[in-house]
């Protein structure tokens, strides 16, 4: 899931650049005002019984020739996103660039323009069924950022288990006095169902049901009576929930 706090450019699937496969995630930071923030969340994963979590990813980024200093953070949560622990901070002038500076829109031209790393998570409160990952980016006038090959691997007594992100989405504004928008990022064509439930667990409305292709999709959530609601996303045997509040 992505959180487009400032309602400008946001994370999107693109076929224009990738480290492997045929697509990657892109944030067109070149067009974002300084100080704006964009967040990308994973689904909730079950890491119960694991003793180590390996979080790997690849990224591509070029600064502008003029001095700018974007911020890229990777955080993890063991309580479904109620609280976050920053595990890596990369800065646009020092540890974030993977290619030469340019004052034009950056697109990686090959594998040499990419870098990657694996974060090793031990201890902490993450080894339960509420583990999540967040990538957040604060713009300070820099250039575009690309993400690819995001993998989460848990080390269990019986071996290792690789977990791929299932849902990437954002619901905004939340809370709201009006309708909300669900932005859903799809890597591939899949069957998806989106439902809205009230605080008593009753189904209010099926917001979407059917096949949905790769890319960014927007689904409207009509305004409801004031209160707490739950958006339920279902696809290919997976379920994810998000609390929302209408005023």
C-alpha positions as CSV (number, residue, x, y, z in Angstrom):
1,X,0.0,0.0,0.0
2,X,1.2,3.5,-0.6
3,X,0.3,6.7,1.3
4,X,0.3,9.8,-0.9
5,X,0.1,12.3,1.9
6,X,0.5,15.4,-0.2
7,X,-1.8,14.2,-3.1
8,X,0.9,14.7,-5.8
9,X,3.1,12.1,-7.5
10,X,3.1,8.7,-5.8
11,X,4.5,5.2,-6.2
12,X,3.5,3.5,-9.5
13,X,4.4,0.4,-11.4
14,X,6.5,1.2,-14.5
15,X,7.9,-1.0,-17.3
16,X,10.4,1.7,-18.2
17,X,13.2,0.5,-15.9
18,X,13.8,-2.6,-13.7
19,X,16.7,-4.6,-12.3
20,X,15.1,-8.0,-13.0
21,X,11.8,-9.0,-14.5
22,X,9.9,-6.5,-16.6
23,X,8.7,-3.9,-14.1
24,X,9.6,-1.9,-11.0
25,X,8.1,0.6,-8.7
26,X,8.8,4.3,-9.4
27,X,8.4,7.5,-7.5
28,X,8.6,10.6,-9.8
29,X,10.4,12.7,-7.2
30,X,11.6,15.1,-9.9
31,X,8.1,16.7,-9.9
32,X,7.5,16.7,-6.1
33,X,7.7,19.8,-4.0
34,X,10.4,19.9,-1.3
35,X,9.2,18.6,2.1
36,X,6.5,16.3,0.7
37,X,6.3,12.7,1.9
38,X,5.4,9.4,0.2
39,X,5.0,6.1,2.0
40,X,4.9,2.5,0.7
41,X,3.6,-0.2,3.0
42,X,3.7,-4.0,2.8
43,X,0.9,-6.3,3.7
44,X,0.9,-7.9,7.2
45,X,3.1,-11.1,7.4
46,X,3.2,-13.9,9.9
47,X,6.7,-14.3,11.3
48,X,5.6,-16.3,14.4
49,X,8.4,-18.7,15.3
50,X,11.1,-17.0,13.2
51,X,14.4,-16.0,14.8
52,X,15.7,-13.8,12.0
53,X,14.1,-11.8,9.2
54,X,16.0,-10.9,6.1
55,X,14.6,-7.8,4.2
56,X,16.3,-7.3,0.8
57,X,15.6,-4.8,-2.0
58,X,17.2,-3.0,-4.9
59,X,16.9,0.7,-5.6
60,X,18.1,3.2,-8.2
61,X,18.4,7.0,-7.7
62,X,20.3,10.0,-9.0
63,X,20.5,13.3,-7.4
64,X,20.3,16.6,-9.2
65,X,23.5,18.5,-10.0
66,X,22.3,21.3,-7.7
67,X,22.5,20.5,-4.0
68,X,19.5,18.6,-2.8
69,X,19.2,16.1,0.0
70,X,16.2,13.7,-0.2
71,X,15.6,11.2,2.6
72,X,14.7,7.5,2.1
73,X,13.9,5.4,5.2
74,X,13.1,1.7,5.7
75,X,11.1,0.9,8.8
76,X,9.5,-2.3,10.3
77,X,6.6,-2.9,12.6
78,X,5.6,-5.7,14.9
79,X,2.1,-4.3,15.6
80,X,0.5,-3.9,12.1
81,X,1.9,-0.4,11.7
82,X,0.8,1.1,15.0
83,X,4.4,1.9,15.7
84,X,7.5,1.8,13.5
85,X,11.3,1.3,14.0
86,X,13.6,2.8,11.4
87,X,16.2,0.3,10.3
88,X,17.9,2.2,7.5
89,X,18.1,5.9,6.5
90,X,19.7,6.9,3.2
91,X,20.4,10.5,2.2
92,X,20.3,12.0,-1.2
93,X,23.8,13.6,-1.1
94,X,25.7,10.6,0.4
95,X,24.2,7.1,0.8
96,X,21.2,7.2,-1.6
97,X,22.6,7.9,-5.1
98,X,23.4,4.9,-7.4
99,X,24.0,6.9,-10.6
100,X,25.6,10.2,-11.6
101,X,23.7,13.4,-10.8
102,X,21.5,14.8,-13.6
103,X,19.2,17.8,-13.9
104,X,16.9,15.8,-16.2
105,X,14.4,13.1,-15.1
106,X,16.4,10.1,-14.0
107,X,15.7,6.7,-15.5
108,X,18.2,3.9,-14.8
109,X,19.8,2.7,-18.0
110,X,21.0,-0.7,-16.8
111,X,22.1,-2.8,-13.8
112,X,25.1,-0.5,-13.2
113,X,22.6,2.2,-12.1
114,X,21.1,0.0,-9.4
115,X,22.3,-0.9,-5.9
116,X,20.9,-3.4,-3.3
117,X,21.2,-4.5,0.3
118,X,19.8,-6.9,2.8
119,X,18.7,-5.8,6.3
120,X,19.0,-8.5,9.0
121,X,16.4,-8.2,11.7
122,X,17.0,-9.9,15.1
123,X,15.6,-9.3,18.5
124,X,12.9,-6.7,18.6
125,X,9.1,-7.4,18.7
126,X,8.7,-8.3,15.1
127,X,8.4,-12.1,15.4
128,X,4.7,-12.5,15.4
129,X,1.7,-12.5,13.0
130,X,1.7,-8.6,12.7
131,X,5.0,-7.9,10.9
132,X,5.0,-5.1,8.3
133,X,7.5,-3.1,6.3
134,X,7.4,0.6,5.3
135,X,9.5,2.5,2.7
136,X,9.1,6.3,3.1
137,X,10.6,9.1,1.1
138,X,10.9,12.8,1.9
139,X,11.6,15.0,-1.0
140,X,14.0,17.8,-0.9
141,X,14.2,18.7,-4.6
142,X,16.0,15.7,-5.9
143,X,15.3,13.1,-8.6
144,X,13.3,10.0,-9.3
145,X,13.6,6.8,-7.2
146,X,13.0,3.2,-8.3
147,X,12.5,0.1,-6.2
148,X,12.7,-3.6,-7.3
149,X,13.2,-7.1,-6.0
150,X,11.7,-6.5,-2.6
151,X,11.9,-9.8,-0.7
152,X,11.2,-10.8,2.9
153,X,12.7,-14.1,4.2
154,X,12.1,-15.5,7.6
155,X,14.5,-17.9,9.2
156,X,12.5,-20.6,11.1
157,X,13.7,-23.7,13.0
158,X,12.4,-25.8,10.2
159,X,14.2,-23.8,7.5
160,X,13.6,-20.5,5.6
161,X,10.4,-19.1,4.2
162,X,10.3,-16.4,1.6
163,X,7.3,-14.0,1.7
164,X,6.4,-11.7,-1.2
165,X,4.4,-8.5,-0.7
166,X,0.8,-9.3,-1.5
167,X,-1.0,-5.9,-1.1
168,X,0.4,-2.4,-1.8
169,X,-2.2,0.2,-1.3
170,X,-3.1,3.6,0.2
171,X,-6.4,5.0,1.6
172,X,-6.7,8.8,1.8
173,X,-7.7,11.1,3.3
174,X,-8.2,9.1,6.5
175,X,-10.0,10.3,8.6
176,X,-12.4,12.1,6.3
177,X,-15.6,14.2,6.3
178,X,-16.1,13.2,2.6
179,X,-15.4,10.2,0.4
180,X,-12.1,8.5,0.5
181,X,-9.9,7.0,-2.3
182,X,-8.2,3.6,-2.3
183,X,-5.1,3.5,-4.4
184,X,-4.1,-0.1,-5.2
185,X,-0.8,-1.0,-6.8
186,X,-0.9,-4.2,-8.9
187,X,2.2,-5.9,-10.2
188,X,0.2,-8.4,-12.2
189,X,-3.3,-9.2,-13.4
190,X,-5.3,-10.7,-10.5
191,X,-8.8,-11.2,-9.2
192,X,-9.5,-8.7,-6.4
193,X,-12.4,-8.0,-4.1
194,X,-12.7,-4.9,-1.9
195,X,-15.4,-4.7,0.8
196,X,-16.4,-2.1,3.4
197,X,-17.6,-3.2,6.9
198,X,-19.0,-1.1,9.8
199,X,-17.9,-1.3,13.4
200,X,-20.4,-4.1,14.1
201,X,-18.9,-6.3,11.3
202,X,-21.8,-5.9,8.9
203,X,-21.0,-5.5,5.2
204,X,-21.9,-2.0,4.0
205,X,-20.8,-2.3,0.4
206,X,-18.7,-4.3,-2.0
207,X,-16.5,-1.6,-3.5
208,X,-14.9,-3.7,-6.2
209,X,-15.0,-7.3,-7.4
210,X,-13.3,-8.7,-10.5
211,X,-10.1,-9.0,-12.4
212,X,-7.7,-6.0,-12.2
213,X,-4.6,-5.5,-14.3
214,X,-1.1,-4.3,-13.4
215,X,-0.5,-0.6,-12.5
216,X,-2.1,1.9,-10.2
217,X,-5.9,1.7,-9.7
218,X,-8.2,4.1,-7.8
219,X,-11.4,2.9,-6.1
220,X,-13.8,5.4,-4.5
221,X,-15.1,4.8,-0.9
222,X,-18.4,6.7,-0.5
223,X,-18.9,8.7,2.6
224,X,-20.6,6.9,5.4
225,X,-22.2,7.9,8.8
226,X,-19.6,9.0,11.3
227,X,-17.7,6.1,12.8
228,X,-15.1,3.5,12.5
229,X,-15.1,1.2,9.4
230,X,-12.9,-1.6,8.0
231,X,-11.8,-1.9,4.4
232,X,-11.1,-5.6,3.5
233,X,-9.0,-6.5,0.5
234,X,-9.1,-10.0,-0.9
235,X,-7.1,-11.7,-3.6
236,X,-5.9,-15.2,-4.5
237,X,-6.4,-16.6,-1.0
238,X,-5.0,-13.5,0.8
239,X,-6.8,-11.0,3.0
240,X,-5.7,-7.6,4.3
241,X,-7.6,-5.1,6.4
242,X,-7.4,-1.4,7.0
243,X,-9.3,0.7,9.6
244,X,-10.8,4.0,8.4
245,X,-12.7,6.8,10.1
246,X,-15.6,8.9,8.7
247,X,-16.4,12.1,10.5
